[in-house]
């Protein structure tokens, strides 16, 4: 049997443990808290020490490997995964291009850590990367859609130009998940993601992963995890494993609701500059149906000013004021408070799984003040 569609990969992921189960063994993976393993000899041992690997990581990495069709190494957070991917691809004197309008902590990592250790970090707006000169760069790091502006770039085109210039490509795919977009299929070298978001889905586990199809490069990622000690906890791994089993169902509801709400926000007289890739008039719509399965569950929109935006957020009972996204609860925040280069009234809205009409009534009432 060939598993070459998203639906087939989801089905296989849900039953990935079945072939290895013995009679009476639990279907749900155990939470292994062991740090030491029985080692009368070292040869042939699946596990040797808790920092090198353990059964609960194996279970969630197997799920993600099916969805990515690639090797996967898990980490205790999305930023730990991002750090690992950059560290194994860079050294003192190297140059990396990062999105100046991307996730702000990645920018801080570049400024406060990578540059300190002799890496030349060059911030470039996401859209400008499609025409930027990659000569002399070692890594091109992109987010598409970008967070929070939701700009998209052509992954395959950027990857082809970067490889021609001798650079590796790393893509942060957190906003899409491997169900809605698989950058590895477009030739990129590594994918990073914060599974804290939609894959876990319940806002109760920090987790991340790096995926890649170059076995040598992924071995270096695994070495970094073991040597740096940047390892996930077994309980968090269990929670992400459980979350991944319902990811497709949750995403279906979230993305469908986001499409409805984005259209209504675009028509609302008090709302300005709606950004949602699923809207036909949106600049990022070009990526939908090609590298992206749909418009996703994130919406950006602008209200008159910071005061108006904060009032809206505090008045809406079905919006949680939180700084993450991808959970079952609809969440939003005014992103300018973190220093993003957006208007003071810009709101990033992460649509959850609430019934869409109830959610819209709550949003509409809060917009009315």
CORKAJO-V913103 format. One record per pair of residues at least 4 apart in sequence whose ideal C-beta (glycine too) atoms are under 8 Angstrom apart, sorted by sequence separation. I is the first residue (numbers start at 1). J is the second residue. If there is no record, write none. Layout:
BEGIN
i,j
I,J
I,J
END
This chain:
BEGIN
i,j
4,8
5,9
6,10
7,11
8,12
9,13
10,14
11,15
12,16
17,21
21,25
26,30
41,45
48,52
50,54
53,57
54,58
55,59
56,60
57,61
58,62
59,63
60,64
61,65
62,66
63,67
64,68
65,69
68,72
76,80
77,81
78,82
79,83
80,84
81,85
82,86
83,87
84,88
85,89
86,90
90,94
98,102
102,106
103,107
104,108
105,109
106,110
107,111
108,112
109,113
110,114
111,115
112,116
113,117
115,119
124,128
125,129
128,132
143,147
145,149
146,150
153,157
154,158
155,159
156,160
157,161
158,162
159,163
160,164
161,165
163,167
173,177
176,180
177,181
178,182
182,186
184,188
193,197
195,199
196,200
197,201
200,204
214,218
215,219
216,220
217,221
218,222
219,223
220,224
221,225
222,226
223,227
224,228
232,236
233,237
234,238
235,239
236,240
237,241
238,242
239,243
240,244
241,245
242,246
243,247
246,250
247,251
248,252
249,253
250,254
251,255
252,256
253,257
254,258
255,259
256,260
257,261
258,262
259,263
260,264
261,265
262,266
263,267
264,268
278,282
281,285
284,288
286,290
287,291
288,292
289,293
292,296
304,308
305,309
306,310
307,311
308,312
309,313
310,314
311,315
312,316
327,331
333,337
336,340
342,346
354,358
355,359
356,360
357,361
358,362
359,363
360,364
361,365
362,366
363,367
364,368
3,8
47,52
48,53
53,58
65,70
75,80
89,94
102,107
109,114
110,115
114,119
115,120
124,129
145,150
146,151
153,158
162,167
173,178
176,181
183,188
195,200
200,205
212,217
213,218
225,230
226,231
232,237
266,271
274,279
277,282
280,285
287,292
288,293
303,308
304,309
322,327
335,340
354,359
2,8
3,9
21,27
39,45
42,48
47,53
65,71
75,81
90,96
115,121
134,140
145,151
146,152
162,168
163,169
193,199
212,218
224,230
225,231
265,271
276,282
279,285
288,294
303,309
313,319
325,331
336,342
340,346
46,53
47,54
65,72
89,96
99,106
100,107
114,121
144,151
145,152
162,169
184,191
200,207
275,282
277,284
278,285
288,295
314,321
320,327
322,329
324,331
335,342
336,343
352,359
37,45
47,55
64,72
98,106
124,132
144,152
173,181
183,191
199,207
210,218
266,274
274,282
277,285
313,321
336,344
351,359
3,12
18,27
39,48
75,84
98,107
110,119
144,153
173,182
182,191
196,205
212,221
265,274
275,284
303,312
320,329
322,331
17,27
37,47
64,74
86,96
111,121
159,169
173,183
195,205
196,206
266,276
277,287
278,288
285,295
320,330
321,331
323,333
334,344
336,346
37,48
61,72
73,84
110,121
129,140
142,153
144,155
158,169
196,207
210,221
277,288
319,330
320,331
321,332
322,333
334,345
335,346
17,29
37,49
61,73
98,110
171,183
195,207
196,208
262,274
318,330
319,331
320,332
321,333
334,346
335,347
34,47
36,49
61,74
110,123
129,142
142,155
178,191
194,207
195,208
266,279
282,295
319,332
334,347
335,348
35,49
36,50
60,74
96,110
194,208
195,209
262,276
333,347
35,50
122,137
178,193
193,208
277,292
323,338
332,347
333,348
34,50
35,51
107,123
126,142
142,158
155,171
177,193
192,208
193,209
262,278
263,279
278,294
279,295
316,332
332,348
57,74
126,143
171,188
192,209
259,276
262,279
278,295
332,349
96,114
126,144
140,158
169,187
170,188
173,191
174,192
192,210
193,211
258,276
277,295
278,296
331,349
332,350
35,54
169,188
170,189
171,190
172,191
173,192
174,193
191,210
192,211
259,278
276,295
277,296
313,332
330,349
331,350
34,54
126,146
169,189
170,190
171,191
172,192
173,193
174,194
177,197
190,210
191,211
258,278
276,296
313,333
330,350
168,189
169,190
170,191
171,192
172,193
177,198
190,211
191,212
313,334
330,351
331,352
32,54
140,162
168,190
170,192
175,197
177,199
190,212
276,298
330,352
32,55
86,109
96,119
98,121
100,123
126,149
130,153
174,197
189,212
255,278
276,299
325,348
327,350
329,352
32,56
82,106
90,114
95,119
96,120
98,122
99,123
100,124
101,125
102,126
127,151
129,153
130,154
163,187
275,299
276,300
310,334
326,350
328,352
330,354
30,55
31,56
92,117
93,118
94,119
95,120
96,121
97,122
98,123
99,124
100,125
101,126
126,151
137,162
147,172
150,175
189,214
207,232
274,299
275,300
309,334
325,350
327,352
328,353
329,354
29,55
30,56
79,105
83,109
92,118
93,119
94,120
95,121
96,122
97,123
98,124
99,125
100,126
125,151
126,152
127,153
274,300
275,301
324,350
29,56
79,106
82,109
91,118
92,119
93,120
95,122
97,124
99,126
126,153
130,157
134,161
140,167
142,169
144,171
147,174
159,186
160,187
184,211
190,217
273,300
274,301
298,325
86,114
91,119
130,158
134,162
137,165
138,166
139,167
140,168
141,169
142,170
143,171
147,175
155,183
159,187
184,212
189,217
273,301
274,302
297,325
306,334
90,119
129,158
136,165
138,167
139,168
140,169
141,170
142,171
143,172
159,188
184,213
207,236
272,301
273,302
297,326
330,359
29,59
79,109
83,113
99,129
134,164
135,165
137,167
138,168
139,169
140,170
141,171
142,172
145,175
156,186
205,235
206,236
207,237
271,301
272,302
306,336
319,349
134,165
139,170
141,172
143,174
145,176
155,186
156,187
190,221
205,236
271,302
272,303
97,129
143,175
155,187
207,239
271,303
272,304
134,167
155,188
178,211
207,240
262,295
270,303
205,239
265,299
270,304
313,347
97,132
106,141
204,239
205,240
259,294
309,344
312,347
259,295
265,301
309,345
318,354
97,134
144,181
202,239
258,295
262,299
308,345
309,346
205,243
258,296
261,299
306,344
309,347
200,239
255,294
258,297
305,344
306,345
97,137
102,142
103,143
200,240
255,295
257,297
258,298
302,342
305,345
318,358
95,136
96,137
102,143
199,240
202,243
255,296
258,299
302,343
304,345
318,359
17,59
95,137
96,138
97,139
99,141
201,243
255,297
300,342
303,345
95,138
96,139
97,140
98,141
99,142
200,243
254,297
302,345
319,362
94,138
95,139
96,140
97,141
99,143
102,146
103,147
199,243
302,346
303,347
318,362
319,363
17,62
94,139
96,141
101,146
102,147
195,240
199,244
201,246
301,346
302,347
317,362
318,363
16,62
201,247
251,297
300,346
301,347
316,362
16,63
99,146
300,347
316,363
319,366
90,138
101,149
195,243
199,247
300,348
301,349
89,138
90,139
198,247
201,250
299,348
300,349
316,365
13,63
16,66
89,139
101,151
298,348
299,349
315,365
316,366
298,349
315,366
198,250
298,350
299,351
13,66
86,139
198,251
297,350
298,351
313,366
12,66
13,67
297,351
312,366
315,369
86,141
312,367
198,254
9,66
10,67
9,67
311,369
9,69
3,66
106,172
179,247
103,172
179,248
102,172
177,247
273,343
103,174
180,251
179,251
272,345
273,346
177,251
180,255
250,328
89,168
89,170
86,170
85,170
261,349
82,172
261,351
258,351
257,351
257,352
261,356
78,174
255,351
257,353
260,356
264,360
268,364
271,367
254,351
257,354
270,367
254,352
261,359
265,363
198,297
254,353
257,356
261,360
268,367
89,189
253,353
256,356
260,360
264,364
89,190
257,359
261,363
250,353
85,190
186,291
85,192
183,291
68,178
82,192
181,291
67,178
81,192
181,292
67,179
81,193
180,292
181,293
69,182
81,194
180,293
64,178
68,182
70,184
78,192
179,293
180,294
69,184
78,193
79,194
68,184
69,185
78,194
176,292
180,296
77,194
78,195
78,196
77,196
78,197
203,322
176,296
70,191
74,195
175,296
203,324
68,191
175,298
203,327
85,210
150,275
152,277
201,326
202,327
203,328
82,208
84,210
149,275
150,276
200,326
201,327
202,328
203,329
81,208
150,277
197,324
198,325
199,326
201,328
78,206
80,208
81,209
89,217
196,324
197,325
198,326
77,206
78,207
79,208
81,210
88,217
197,326
198,327
76,206
77,207
78,208
196,326
197,327
64,195
76,207
77,208
152,283
75,207
76,208
88,220
145,277
150,282
151,283
152,284
74,207
75,208
88,221
151,284
154,287
74,208
75,209
150,284
152,286
64,199
74,209
75,210
88,223
152,287
156,291
73,209
85,221
88,224
155,291
72,209
73,210
84,221
87,224
154,291
72,210
72,211
145,284
152,291
71,211
84,224
152,292
70,211
71,212
84,225
70,212
71,213
145,287
68,211
70,213
144,287
69,213
71,215
84,228
64,209
73,218
65,211
84,230
60,207
64,211
71,218
83,230
144,291
145,292
61,209
73,221
150,298
73,222
75,225
80,230
148,298
150,300
175,325
145,296
147,298
149,300
73,225
148,300
174,326
145,298
76,230
75,230
76,231
75,231
76,232
75,232
76,233
74,232
76,236
74,237
74,240
10,179
6,179
52,226
51,226
57,232
57,234
60,237
67,244
51,229
56,234
59,237
60,238
63,241
59,238
51,231
54,234
57,237
60,240
64,244
50,231
56,237
60,241
63,244
56,238
59,241
60,244
56,241
148,335
149,340
148,340
149,342
148,342
148,346
148,348
33,234
147,348
32,234
31,234
31,235
31,238
29,238
29,241
28,242
13,244
14,245
13,245
104,338
104,339
104,340
10,248
101,340
101,341
100,341
6,293
END
